């Protein structure tokens, strides 16, 4: 299993921790082969990606593309600026929020989905996501 993290533009980004989070997510979901890339993007770059590929003209926190290939599982794009503001809004460390978003995107790459709206945070995908965040960060 190969995980590539492209975070050079953000020196405070914990690239090795993000890679470990993706590997842990893949392993717990039974994906033992393949490649996933995670790229951190600034506000404008993730907004352009969201607009050009998904038709939403706004910045977002994470976009995932499942490539459906045994060798290349997919690509995850994390909005670094959005992650920073969400971390502050929720009173969590930036590292935690980046891990959360990398896991969230990886679960989407693997085909997991969640509903939109208020029930999304109670969905099985979100419950799994938060368990994986705790496991990666060493919490209960």
C-alpha positions as CSV (number, residue, x, y, z in Angstrom):
1,X,0.0,0.0,0.0
2,X,1.4,3.4,-1.0
3,X,0.4,6.7,0.4
4,X,1.7,9.9,-1.0
5,X,1.2,13.2,0.9
6,X,1.8,16.4,-1.0
7,X,2.1,19.1,1.7
8,X,5.3,20.9,0.9
9,X,3.6,24.3,0.7
10,X,2.4,24.0,4.3
11,X,5.4,23.6,6.6
12,X,3.2,23.1,9.7
13,X,1.4,20.2,8.0
14,X,2.2,16.8,9.7
15,X,2.8,14.8,6.4
16,X,3.9,11.6,8.2
17,X,0.9,11.7,10.5
18,X,-1.5,12.2,7.6
19,X,0.1,9.3,5.8
20,X,-0.2,7.1,8.9
21,X,-3.9,8.1,9.2
22,X,-4.6,7.1,5.6
23,X,-2.7,3.8,6.0
24,X,-4.6,3.0,9.2
25,X,-7.9,3.8,7.5
26,X,-7.1,1.6,4.5
27,X,-6.0,-1.3,6.7
28,X,-9.0,-1.2,9.0
29,X,-11.2,-1.3,5.9
30,X,-9.4,-4.3,4.3
31,X,-7.6,-2.4,1.6
32,X,-4.1,-3.9,1.7
33,X,-2.9,-2.9,-1.7
34,X,-3.1,0.2,-3.9
35,X,-2.1,3.8,-3.9
36,X,-3.8,6.9,-2.4
37,X,-2.5,10.4,-2.7
38,X,-3.4,13.3,-0.3
39,X,-2.7,16.8,-1.5
40,X,-3.1,19.9,0.7
41,X,-4.4,22.9,-1.2
42,X,-4.9,26.6,-0.3
43,X,-8.3,28.3,-0.4
44,X,-8.2,29.3,-4.1
45,X,-6.9,25.9,-5.3
46,X,-9.5,23.8,-3.6
47,X,-12.2,26.3,-4.6
48,X,-11.2,25.9,-8.3
49,X,-11.1,22.1,-8.0
50,X,-14.6,22.1,-6.4
51,X,-15.9,24.4,-9.1
52,X,-14.3,22.7,-12.0
53,X,-15.0,19.1,-11.1
54,X,-18.1,19.2,-8.8
55,X,-19.8,22.4,-9.9
56,X,-19.7,24.1,-6.5
57,X,-18.1,27.5,-6.6
58,X,-16.8,27.7,-3.0
59,X,-13.9,26.4,-1.0
60,X,-14.5,23.2,0.9
61,X,-12.6,21.1,3.4
62,X,-12.1,17.9,1.5
63,X,-12.7,16.4,-1.9
64,X,-12.1,12.8,-2.8
65,X,-12.0,11.1,-6.1
66,X,-12.2,7.3,-6.1
67,X,-10.4,6.0,-9.2
68,X,-11.8,2.5,-8.8
69,X,-8.6,0.9,-9.8
70,X,-6.8,-1.9,-7.8
71,X,-3.5,-0.1,-8.2
72,X,-4.6,3.5,-7.7
73,X,-7.4,3.7,-5.3
74,X,-7.9,7.5,-5.4
75,X,-7.0,11.0,-4.7
76,X,-7.8,13.1,-1.6
77,X,-7.6,16.9,-1.6
78,X,-7.7,18.7,1.7
79,X,-8.4,22.5,2.0
80,X,-5.6,23.5,4.4
81,X,-7.1,27.0,5.1
82,X,-10.5,25.5,5.7
83,X,-9.0,22.9,8.0
84,X,-7.3,25.6,10.0
85,X,-10.5,27.6,10.4
86,X,-12.5,24.5,11.3
87,X,-9.9,23.5,13.9
88,X,-10.2,26.9,15.6
89,X,-14.0,26.8,15.3
90,X,-14.2,23.4,17.0
91,X,-11.4,24.0,19.5
92,X,-9.1,21.2,18.2
93,X,-5.5,21.1,17.2
94,X,-4.8,21.7,13.5
95,X,-3.1,18.3,13.3
96,X,-6.3,16.6,14.5
97,X,-8.4,18.3,11.9
98,X,-6.0,17.4,9.1
99,X,-6.1,13.8,10.3
100,X,-9.9,13.9,10.4
101,X,-10.1,15.3,6.8
102,X,-7.6,12.8,5.4
103,X,-9.5,9.9,7.0
104,X,-12.8,11.4,5.8
105,X,-11.5,11.6,2.2
106,X,-10.0,8.1,2.4
107,X,-13.3,6.7,3.5
108,X,-15.0,8.3,0.5
109,X,-12.3,6.9,-1.8
110,X,-13.2,3.5,-0.4
111,X,-16.9,4.1,-1.3
112,X,-18.4,5.1,2.0
113,X,-20.9,7.8,2.0
114,X,-22.9,9.9,4.5
115,X,-26.2,11.8,4.3
116,X,-26.2,15.6,4.0
117,X,-27.9,17.6,6.7
118,X,-27.9,17.4,10.5
119,X,-28.0,13.6,10.5
120,X,-24.6,13.3,8.8
121,X,-22.7,13.5,12.1
122,X,-24.7,10.5,13.4
123,X,-24.1,8.4,10.3
124,X,-22.1,5.2,10.4
125,X,-19.3,6.8,8.3
126,X,-18.9,9.7,10.8
127,X,-18.9,7.3,13.7
128,X,-16.2,5.3,12.0
129,X,-14.3,8.4,11.1
130,X,-14.2,9.6,14.7
131,X,-13.1,6.2,16.0
132,X,-10.2,6.1,13.5
133,X,-9.2,9.7,14.4
134,X,-9.0,8.6,18.1
135,X,-7.0,5.5,17.2
136,X,-4.5,7.4,15.0
137,X,-4.0,10.1,17.6
138,X,-3.8,7.7,20.5
139,X,-7.1,8.8,22.3
140,X,-9.5,6.4,23.9
